[in-house]
């Protein structure tokens, strides 16, 4: 995944990754061959990343500390805290913000079991205590359908669901 926030992405600093291929071979992939895109990469199927090589740039310590503090303040102001969550649940569609679409669909505070769409930021699903993966997945599906009905936009998950799921 090409994680990012506040205008930055990992793709800008990753020079290579090392990992284990499905067949058990160890491989090193250069940054140019990883296929970075918005919140994704094109790694081989079942590739397990074991190491990431980064190329970071030096900066003035005071300036870097100020940038970090601004990012932390913005994150604290705009994202939920106090409950476990998996970060942003949906990718931002072109020209829009997933959280704003979810909020405009009237979904803030909607619950499924112990999973709840955050009142603080609608693109976060928080665990209010004992939520199951199925609670979260069902809530994600409710959001997708409600946003489609309201805005004709299908939200693509930013999180990757793993495991086996009953299709109902």
C-alpha distance (Angstrom), angle and dihedral (degrees) to the residues before:
residue distance angle dihedral
X1 . . .
X2 3.77 . .
X3 3.79 98.5 .
X4 3.77 117.5 -162.7
X5 3.77 146.9 158.5
X6 3.81 139.3 -177.8
X7 3.79 94.2 12.6
X8 3.82 97.7 -46.3
X9 3.79 130.9 104.3
X10 3.79 135.6 -173.0
X11 3.80 89.9 -118.7
X12 3.81 88.6 74.7
X13 3.81 93.8 62.5
X14 3.82 106.9 26.4
X15 3.80 110.7 103.4
X16 3.83 96.8 171.4
X17 3.78 144.7 -18.0
X18 3.76 130.7 -144.9
X19 3.76 124.3 -154.2
X20 3.76 150.3 133.1
X21 3.80 121.9 -78.7
X22 3.80 123.0 -140.4
X23 3.84 90.1 -98.0
X24 3.82 91.1 54.7
X25 3.81 97.6 -103.6
X26 3.79 118.6 137.7
X27 3.80 112.3 -125.2
X28 3.78 137.3 -176.3
X29 3.80 116.5 -150.5
X30 3.80 121.6 -167.1
X31 3.79 118.6 -129.3
X32 3.79 91.4 -110.9
X33 3.82 92.4 58.9
X34 3.81 97.1 48.1
X35 3.80 93.2 83.4
X36 3.78 99.3 -133.8
X37 3.81 116.4 -161.7
X38 3.80 135.2 153.2
X39 3.81 104.9 -41.3
X40 3.78 93.8 -23.3
X41 3.77 148.3 76.0
X42 3.79 133.0 -161.4
X43 3.78 98.9 -123.4
X44 3.81 118.2 160.8
X45 3.83 114.3 -87.6
X46 3.81 113.3 -81.1
X47 3.81 92.0 4.0
X48 3.81 109.9 160.4
X49 3.80 113.5 -149.2
X50 3.80 112.4 -140.4
X51 3.80 102.0 165.8
X52 3.80 138.0 20.0
X53 3.80 123.8 -159.6
X54 3.79 114.5 -150.3
X55 3.79 132.5 -169.1
X56 3.80 106.9 -151.0
X57 3.78 126.9 -176.7
X58 3.76 126.6 -132.3
X59 3.76 118.6 -119.1
X60 3.76 139.8 172.1
X61 3.83 106.8 -70.5
X62 3.80 94.1 -135.0
X63 3.81 92.1 48.3
X64 3.81 92.3 47.9
X65 3.82 91.0 47.9
X66 3.82 89.5 52.1
X67 3.83 91.8 50.1
X68 3.82 90.6 49.6
X69 3.79 92.4 47.9
X70 3.84 91.9 50.3
X71 3.81 90.5 50.5
X72 3.81 92.1 48.3
X73 3.82 91.5 47.9
X74 3.81 91.9 48.9
X75 3.80 91.1 47.6
X76 3.81 91.4 48.9
X77 3.81 91.9 49.0
X78 3.80 96.6 44.9
X79 3.79 106.3 33.7
X80 3.79 132.5 62.8
X81 3.76 120.6 -103.3
X82 3.77 132.3 -177.6
X83 3.80 95.6 53.4
X84 3.81 130.5 69.6
X85 3.80 114.3 -105.2
X86 3.80 140.4 160.5
X87 3.81 96.6 -123.5
X88 3.78 122.1 -114.4
X89 3.79 108.3 5.4
X90 3.82 100.0 -163.8
X91 3.79 133.5 38.8
X92 3.77 116.5 -115.9
X93 3.80 108.3 -104.3
X94 3.81 116.7 -131.0
X95 3.80 110.0 -70.9
X96 3.80 95.6 2.0
X97 3.79 143.8 72.1
X98 3.79 119.5 -118.5
X99 3.81 92.7 -144.4
X100 3.80 92.6 54.8
X101 3.81 92.3 48.4
X102 3.81 90.8 49.8
X103 3.80 92.0 47.7
X104 3.83 92.1 47.5
X105 3.81 87.9 53.2
X106 3.82 87.5 60.2
X107 3.80 95.9 -114.8
X108 3.81 103.8 129.6
X109 3.80 108.0 122.2
X110 3.83 94.7 16.7
X111 3.79 110.6 145.5
X112 3.76 137.9 -157.7
X113 3.77 110.8 -172.7
X114 3.81 104.6 -48.1
X115 3.82 94.5 -23.5
X116 3.81 115.7 100.2
X117 3.79 136.3 -176.9
X118 3.78 103.1 -118.6
X119 3.79 117.8 -105.1
X120 3.81 87.1 -149.5
X121 3.83 98.8 53.3
X122 3.79 121.3 4.7
X123 3.82 95.0 -148.3
X124 3.81 90.4 67.7
X125 3.78 125.8 80.1
X126 3.78 110.8 -158.2
X127 3.79 129.1 -158.5
X128 3.80 106.7 -128.0
X129 3.80 90.6 -169.7
X130 3.78 127.1 -49.0
X131 3.81 100.7 7.8
X132 3.78 113.8 164.6
X133 3.79 126.4 -138.7
X134 3.79 86.8 -111.9
X135 3.83 90.3 55.8
X136 3.81 89.4 54.4
X137 3.80 94.2 44.8
X138 3.82 92.4 49.0
X139 3.80 90.6 49.4
X140 3.81 90.4 49.3
X141 3.80 89.8 53.4
X142 3.81 91.5 48.7
X143 3.81 89.1 52.5
X144 3.80 92.7 49.2
X145 3.80 92.5 51.5
X146 3.82 95.2 43.6
X147 3.81 93.1 48.6
X148 3.81 89.8 47.7
X149 3.81 90.9 51.6
X150 3.82 92.6 48.1
X151 3.83 102.4 36.5
X152 3.85 107.5 11.1
X153 3.82 87.9 -122.1
X154 3.80 119.9 128.8
X155 3.80 109.4 -147.9
X156 3.79 115.7 -139.4
X157 3.81 115.8 -145.6
X158 3.78 116.2 -110.5
X159 3.79 90.7 -164.3
X160 3.77 118.6 71.7
X161 3.80 115.7 -127.5
X162 3.78 113.5 -143.9
X163 3.78 130.7 -172.0
X164 3.75 132.5 40.2
X165 3.79 120.4 -48.7
X166 3.77 131.1 -166.2
X167 3.78 108.9 -124.2
X168 3.78 107.3 -140.7
